[in-house]
């Protein structure tokens, strides 16, 4: 008898708004259309590679999902001196 094919259960946890087009295409190719949608995907190296590329957007059952944090620092830039040089 044939063994049942192994599948992975993945859930889209974070929106692709603002993501690069390549990452958005990867999420679409995995079959996700909405946030919090769960899909059963075949367990093969191609799918695992795609899930690894979008790991910060997708949660896989059996693996802990860690939501990415916002950066804790701000890059301070020097203000323009043009206005002050003009005397305004």
N, CA, C and O atoms as a GROMACS GRO file, in nm:
protein
  352
    1UNK      N    1   0.084  -0.118   0.000
    1UNK     CA    2   0.000   0.000   0.000
    1UNK      C    3   0.088   0.125   0.000
    1UNK      O    4   0.202   0.122   0.047
    2UNK      N    5   0.036   0.232  -0.052
    2UNK     CA    6   0.114   0.356  -0.056
    2UNK      C    7   0.094   0.432   0.074
    2UNK      O    8  -0.012   0.429   0.135
    3UNK      N    9   0.198   0.500   0.114
    3UNK     CA   10   0.193   0.581   0.237
    3UNK      C   11   0.116   0.710   0.209
    3UNK      O   12   0.120   0.762   0.097
    4UNK      N   13   0.046   0.762   0.310
    4UNK     CA   14  -0.020   0.891   0.289
    4UNK      C   15   0.085   1.000   0.271
    4UNK      O   16   0.185   1.005   0.343
    5UNK      N   17   0.062   1.087   0.175
    5UNK     CA   18   0.160   1.193   0.150
    5UNK      C   19   0.163   1.290   0.268
    5UNK      O   20   0.059   1.322   0.326
    6UNK      N   21   0.281   1.335   0.301
    6UNK     CA   22   0.296   1.428   0.414
    6UNK      C   23   0.262   1.568   0.369
    6UNK      O   24   0.293   1.609   0.257
    7UNK      N   25   0.197   1.642   0.458
    7UNK     CA   26   0.161   1.779   0.427
    7UNK      C   27   0.203   1.871   0.540
    7UNK      O   28   0.220   1.828   0.654
    8UNK      N   29   0.219   1.997   0.507
    8UNK     CA   30   0.249   2.101   0.605
    8UNK      C   31   0.128   2.192   0.615
    8UNK      O   32   0.064   2.222   0.514
    9UNK      N   33   0.096   2.234   0.735
    9UNK     CA   34  -0.014   2.328   0.754
    9UNK      C   35   0.048   2.465   0.779
    9UNK      O   36   0.121   2.484   0.876
   10UNK      N   37   0.019   2.560   0.692
   10UNK     CA   38   0.076   2.694   0.702
   10UNK      C   39  -0.036   2.797   0.705
   10UNK      O   40  -0.140   2.781   0.641
   11UNK      N   41  -0.012   2.906   0.782
   11UNK     CA   42  -0.110   3.012   0.797
   11UNK      C   43  -0.044   3.146   0.766
   11UNK      O   44   0.066   3.174   0.815
   12UNK      N   45  -0.110   3.228   0.685
   12UNK     CA   46  -0.059   3.362   0.654
   12UNK      C   47  -0.094   3.453   0.771
   12UNK      O   48  -0.212   3.482   0.794
   13UNK      N   49   0.007   3.499   0.846
   13UNK     CA   50  -0.015   3.576   0.967
   13UNK      C   51  -0.002   3.726   0.948
   13UNK      O   52  -0.059   3.804   1.024
   14UNK      N   53   0.072   3.768   0.847
   14UNK     CA   54   0.101   3.910   0.829
   14UNK      C   55   0.071   3.947   0.684
   14UNK      O   56   0.091   3.866   0.593
   15UNK      N   57   0.025   4.067   0.662
   15UNK     CA   58  -0.014   4.112   0.529
   15UNK      C   59   0.108   4.131   0.439
   15UNK      O   60   0.219   4.157   0.486
   16UNK      N   61   0.085   4.119   0.310
   16UNK     CA   62   0.192   4.140   0.213
   16UNK      C   63   0.195   4.284   0.162
   16UNK      O   64   0.272   4.316   0.071
   17UNK      N   65   0.112   4.370   0.219
   17UNK     CA   66   0.112   4.510   0.179
   17UNK      C   67   0.248   4.570   0.215
   17UNK      O   68   0.292   4.559   0.330
   18UNK      N   69   0.313   4.630   0.122
   18UNK     CA   70   0.444   4.690   0.145
   18UNK      C   71   0.559   4.594   0.124
   18UNK      O   72   0.675   4.634   0.130
   19UNK      N   73   0.529   4.466   0.098
   19UNK     CA   74   0.636   4.368   0.074
   19UNK      C   75   0.686   4.382  -0.069
   19UNK      O   76   0.616   4.438  -0.155
   20UNK      N   77   0.805   4.332  -0.094
   20UNK     CA   78   0.860   4.337  -0.229
   20UNK      C   79   0.778   4.246  -0.320
   20UNK      O   80   0.722   4.146  -0.275
   21UNK      N   81   0.770   4.281  -0.447
   21UNK     CA   82   0.688   4.201  -0.540
   21UNK      C   83   0.727   4.053  -0.546
   21UNK      O   84   0.641   3.968  -0.566
   22UNK      N   85   0.854   4.023  -0.528
   22UNK     CA   86   0.898   3.883  -0.532
   22UNK      C   87   0.841   3.806  -0.413
   22UNK      O   88   0.799   3.691  -0.429
   23UNK      N   89   0.838   3.868  -0.295
   23UNK     CA   90   0.781   3.802  -0.178
   23UNK      C   91   0.630   3.788  -0.193
   23UNK      O   92   0.573   3.687  -0.154
   24UNK      N   93   0.567   3.890  -0.248
   24UNK     CA   94   0.422   3.884  -0.269
   24UNK      C   95   0.387   3.771  -0.366
   24UNK      O   96   0.288   3.701  -0.346
   25UNK      N   97   0.470   3.754  -0.470
   25UNK     CA   98   0.446   3.647  -0.567
   25UNK      C   99   0.465   3.510  -0.502
   25UNK      O  100   0.394   3.415  -0.535
   26UNK      N  101   0.561   3.499  -0.411
   26UNK     CA  102   0.584   3.372  -0.341
   26UNK      C  103   0.463   3.336  -0.255
   26UNK      O  104   0.421   3.221  -0.253
   27UNK      N  105   0.409   3.435  -0.185
   27UNK     CA  106   0.291   3.410  -0.101
   27UNK      C  107   0.173   3.369  -0.188
   27UNK      O  108   0.098   3.278  -0.151
   28UNK      N  109   0.156   3.433  -0.302
   28UNK     CA  110   0.046   3.397  -0.393
   28UNK      C  111   0.066   3.257  -0.450
   28UNK      O  112  -0.030   3.183  -0.467
   29UNK      N  113   0.191   3.221  -0.481
   29UNK     CA  114   0.216   3.088  -0.537
   29UNK      C  115   0.195   2.978  -0.434
   29UNK      O  116   0.170   2.863  -0.471
   30UNK      N  117   0.205   3.012  -0.306
   30UNK     CA  118   0.173   2.915  -0.202
   30UNK      C  119   0.022   2.898  -0.188
   30UNK      O  120  -0.025   2.806  -0.120
   31UNK      N  121  -0.055   2.987  -0.251
   31UNK     CA  122  -0.200   2.973  -0.252
   31UNK      C  123  -0.273   3.059  -0.151
   31UNK      O  124  -0.393   3.041  -0.130
   32UNK      N  125  -0.203   3.151  -0.087
   32UNK     CA  126  -0.267   3.237   0.012
   32UNK      C  127  -0.334   3.354  -0.057
   32UNK      O  128  -0.277   3.416  -0.147
   33UNK      N  129  -0.459   3.385  -0.014
   33UNK     CA  130  -0.532   3.498  -0.067
   33UNK      C  131  -0.567   3.599   0.041
   33UNK      O  132  -0.574   3.719   0.015
   34UNK      N  133  -0.590   3.550   0.164
   34UNK     CA  134  -0.633   3.637   0.273
   34UNK      C  135  -0.546   3.613   0.395
   34UNK      O  136  -0.480   3.510   0.408
   35UNK      N  137  -0.546   3.711   0.486
   35UNK     CA  138  -0.475   3.693   0.612
   35UNK      C  139  -0.548   3.589   0.696
   35UNK      O  140  -0.669   3.573   0.686
   36UNK      N  141  -0.473   3.519   0.778
   36UNK     CA  142  -0.522   3.413   0.867
   36UNK      C  143  -0.580   3.295   0.790
   36UNK      O  144  -0.652   3.213   0.847
   37UNK      N  145  -0.550   3.286   0.662
   37UNK     CA  146  -0.592   3.171   0.583
   37UNK      C  147  -0.494   3.057   0.607
   37UNK      O  148  -0.373   3.080   0.607
   38UNK      N  149  -0.543   2.937   0.626
   38UNK     CA  150  -0.459   2.820   0.649
   38UNK      C  151  -0.466   2.730   0.527
   38UNK      O  152  -0.573   2.703   0.473
   39UNK      N  153  -0.348   2.682   0.486
   39UNK     CA  154  -0.339   2.593   0.370
   39UNK      C  155  -0.263   2.468   0.408
   39UNK      O  156  -0.172   2.472   0.491
   40UNK      N  157  -0.300   2.357   0.349
   40UNK     CA  158  -0.223   2.233   0.362
   40UNK      C  159  -0.140   2.221   0.234
   40UNK      O  160  -0.193   2.210   0.124
   41UNK      N  161  -0.009   2.222   0.252
   41UNK     CA  162   0.083   2.221   0.139
   41UNK      C  163   0.164   2.092   0.141
   41UNK      O  164   0.190   2.038   0.248
   42UNK      N  165   0.205   2.042   0.026
   42UNK     CA  166   0.287   1.920   0.023
   42UNK      C  167   0.423   1.945   0.087
   42UNK      O  168   0.481   2.053   0.072
   43UNK      N  169   0.473   1.846   0.157
   43UNK     CA  170   0.602   1.858   0.224
   43UNK      C  171   0.712   1.816   0.128
   43UNK      O  172   0.747   1.698   0.120
   44UNK      N  173   0.766   1.912   0.055
   44UNK     CA  174   0.879   1.884  -0.035
   44UNK      C  175   0.977   2.001  -0.029
   44UNK      O  176   0.942   2.108   0.023
   45UNK      N  177   1.097   1.984  -0.080
   45UNK     CA  178   1.199   2.089  -0.068
   45UNK      C  179   1.159   2.223  -0.132
   45UNK      O  180   1.198   2.329  -0.083
   46UNK      N  181   1.083   2.218  -0.241
   46UNK     CA  182   1.044   2.343  -0.308
   46UNK      C  183   0.952   2.425  -0.218
   46UNK      O  184   0.971   2.546  -0.203
   47UNK      N  185   0.854   2.361  -0.158
   47UNK     CA  186   0.760   2.432  -0.071
   47UNK      C  187   0.830   2.478   0.056
   47UNK      O  188   0.805   2.589   0.103
   48UNK      N  189   0.918   2.395   0.110
   48UNK     CA  190   0.993   2.435   0.231
   48UNK      C  191   1.080   2.557   0.203
   48UNK      O  192   1.093   2.644   0.289
   49UNK      N  193   1.139   2.565   0.085
   49UNK     CA  194   1.220   2.681   0.048
   49UNK      C  195   1.137   2.806   0.036
   49UNK      O  196   1.180   2.914   0.078
   50UNK      N  197   1.017   2.794  -0.021
   50UNK     CA  198   0.928   2.910  -0.032
   50UNK      C  199   0.883   2.955   0.106
   50UNK      O  200   0.876   3.075   0.132
   51UNK      N  201   0.852   2.861   0.194
   51UNK     CA  202   0.810   2.896   0.330
   51UNK      C  203   0.923   2.962   0.407
   51UNK      O  204   0.900   3.051   0.489
   52UNK      N  205   1.046   2.919   0.380
   52UNK     CA  206   1.161   2.980   0.448
   52UNK      C  207   1.181   3.124   0.402
   52UNK      O  208   1.221   3.210   0.480
   53UNK      N  209   1.152   3.150   0.274
   53UNK     CA  210   1.170   3.286   0.220
   53UNK      C  211   1.070   3.383   0.279
   53UNK      O  212   1.101   3.502   0.294
   54UNK      N  213   0.952   3.335   0.314
   54UNK     CA  214   0.847   3.423   0.368
   54UNK      C  215   0.816   3.385   0.513
   54UNK      O  216   0.702   3.399   0.557
   55UNK      N  217   0.915   3.339   0.586
   55UNK     CA  218   0.895   3.291   0.723
   55UNK      C  219   0.844   3.401   0.816
   55UNK      O  220   0.779   3.370   0.916
   56UNK      N  221   0.872   3.527   0.785
   56UNK     CA  222   0.828   3.636   0.872
   56UNK      C  223   0.683   3.674   0.844
   56UNK      O  224   0.625   3.755   0.917
   57UNK      N  225   0.623   3.616   0.741
   57UNK     CA  226   0.482   3.640   0.709
   57UNK      C  227   0.394   3.519   0.738
   57UNK      O  228   0.274   3.534   0.762
   58UNK      N  229   0.453   3.400   0.736
   58UNK     CA  230   0.377   3.276   0.742
   58UNK      C  231   0.417   3.194   0.864
   58UNK      O  232   0.535   3.184   0.897
   59UNK      N  233   0.317   3.137   0.932
   59UNK     CA  234   0.341   3.046   1.044
   59UNK      C  235   0.317   2.904   0.997
   59UNK      O  236   0.218   2.876   0.928
   60UNK      N  237   0.408   2.813   1.034
   60UNK     CA  238   0.394   2.671   0.999
   60UNK      C  239   0.367   2.594   1.126
   60UNK      O  240   0.433   2.616   1.228
   61UNK      N  241   0.269   2.502   1.122
   61UNK     CA  242   0.238   2.423   1.240
   61UNK      C  243   0.360   2.342   1.282
   61UNK      O  244   0.428   2.282   1.199
   62UNK      N  245   0.386   2.341   1.412
   62UNK     CA  246   0.499   2.268   1.466
   62UNK      C  247   0.623   2.352   1.480
   62UNK      O  248   0.720   2.310   1.543
   63UNK      N  249   0.623   2.472   1.425
   63UNK     CA  250   0.736   2.563   1.437
   63UNK      C  251   0.685   2.693   1.500
   63UNK      O  252   0.580   2.743   1.461
   64UNK      N  253   0.758   2.748   1.596
   64UNK     CA  254   0.709   2.871   1.660
   64UNK      C  255   0.714   2.989   1.564
   64UNK      O  256   0.812   3.007   1.492
   65UNK      N  257   0.608   3.069   1.565
   65UNK     CA  258   0.604   3.190   1.482
   65UNK      C  259   0.639   3.309   1.569
   65UNK      O  260   0.576   3.333   1.672
   66UNK      N  261   0.740   3.383   1.527
   66UNK     CA  262   0.782   3.502   1.600
   66UNK      C  263   0.754   3.622   1.510
   66UNK      O  264   0.814   3.637   1.404
   67UNK      N  265   0.662   3.707   1.555
   67UNK     CA  266   0.628   3.826   1.477
   67UNK      C  267   0.747   3.920   1.476
   67UNK      O  268   0.804   3.948   1.582
   68UNK      N  269   0.787   3.971   1.359
   68UNK     CA  270   0.901   4.063   1.354
   68UNK      C  271   0.872   4.191   1.430
   68UNK      O  272   0.762   4.247   1.422
   69UNK      N  273   0.972   4.238   1.503
   69UNK     CA  274   0.957   4.361   1.580
   69UNK      C  275   0.995   4.481   1.495
   69UNK      O  276   1.070   4.470   1.398
   70UNK      N  277   0.940   4.594   1.533
   70UNK     CA  278   0.981   4.717   1.466
   70UNK      C  279   1.121   4.753   1.512
   70UNK      O  280   1.165   4.713   1.620
   71UNK      N  281   1.190   4.828   1.431
   71UNK     CA  282   1.325   4.869   1.470
   71UNK      C  283   1.317   4.960   1.592
   71UNK      O  284   1.224   5.040   1.604
   72UNK      N  285   1.412   4.948   1.679
   72UNK     CA  286   1.409   5.025   1.804
   72UNK      C  287   1.494   5.151   1.798
   72UNK      O  288   1.513   5.220   1.898
   73UNK      N  289   1.543   5.179   1.683
   73UNK     CA  290   1.626   5.297   1.671
   73UNK      C  291   1.578   5.378   1.552
   73UNK      O  292   1.511   5.326   1.463
   74UNK      N  293   1.611   5.503   1.552
   74UNK     CA  294   1.578   5.591   1.441
   74UNK      C  295   1.707   5.651   1.391
   74UNK      O  296   1.792   5.692   1.469
   75UNK      N  297   1.721   5.657   1.262
   75UNK     CA  298   1.840   5.717   1.204
   75UNK      C  299   1.815   5.867   1.196
   75UNK      O  300   1.735   5.915   1.116
   76UNK      N  301   1.885   5.940   1.281
   76UNK     CA  302   1.867   6.084   1.283
   76UNK      C  303   1.948   6.146   1.172
   76UNK      O  304   2.066   6.114   1.154
   77UNK      N  305   1.886   6.233   1.098
   77UNK     CA  306   1.953   6.300   0.988
   77UNK      C  307   1.967   6.448   1.022
   77UNK      O  308   1.884   6.507   1.091
   78UNK      N  309   2.074   6.506   0.971
   78UNK     CA  310   2.100   6.646   0.997
   78UNK      C  311   1.999   6.731   0.922
   78UNK      O  312   1.968   6.703   0.806
   79UNK      N  313   1.948   6.833   0.986
   79UNK     CA  314   1.852   6.921   0.921
   79UNK      C  315   1.922   7.007   0.818
   79UNK      O  316   2.042   7.036   0.829
   80UNK      N  317   1.848   7.047   0.721
   80UNK     CA  318   1.904   7.130   0.615
   80UNK      C  319   1.938   7.269   0.669
   80UNK      O  320   1.862   7.327   0.745
   81UNK      N  321   2.052   7.320   0.628
   81UNK     CA  322   2.095   7.454   0.670
   81UNK      C  323   2.059   7.560   0.565
   81UNK      O  324   2.088   7.677   0.586
   82UNK      N  325   1.998   7.521   0.455
   82UNK     CA  326   1.970   7.615   0.348
   82UNK      C  327   1.884   7.732   0.396
   82UNK      O  328   1.913   7.848   0.367
   83UNK      N  329   1.778   7.699   0.468
   83UNK     CA  330   1.687   7.804   0.513
   83UNK      C  331   1.758   7.902   0.606
   83UNK      O  332   1.736   8.023   0.599
   84UNK      N  333   1.842   7.850   0.692
   84UNK     CA  334   1.911   7.937   0.786
   84UNK      C  335   2.020   8.021   0.720
   84UNK      O  336   2.048   8.132   0.764
   85UNK      N  337   2.080   7.970   0.614
   85UNK     CA  338   2.181   8.044   0.541
   85UNK      C  339   2.118   8.160   0.464
   85UNK      O  340   2.182   8.263   0.445
   86UNK      N  341   1.993   8.143   0.420
   86UNK     CA  342   1.924   8.250   0.345
   86UNK      C  343   1.886   8.365   0.437
   86UNK      O  344   1.866   8.477   0.390
   87UNK      N  345   1.876   8.339   0.566
   87UNK     CA  346   1.840   8.444   0.658
   87UNK      C  347   1.692   8.452   0.686
   87UNK      O  348   1.645   8.553   0.738
   88UNK      N  349   1.618   8.350   0.653
   88UNK     CA  350   1.473   8.350   0.679
   88UNK      C  351   1.442   8.299   0.816
   88UNK      O  352   1.326   8.292   0.855
   0.00000   0.00000   0.00000
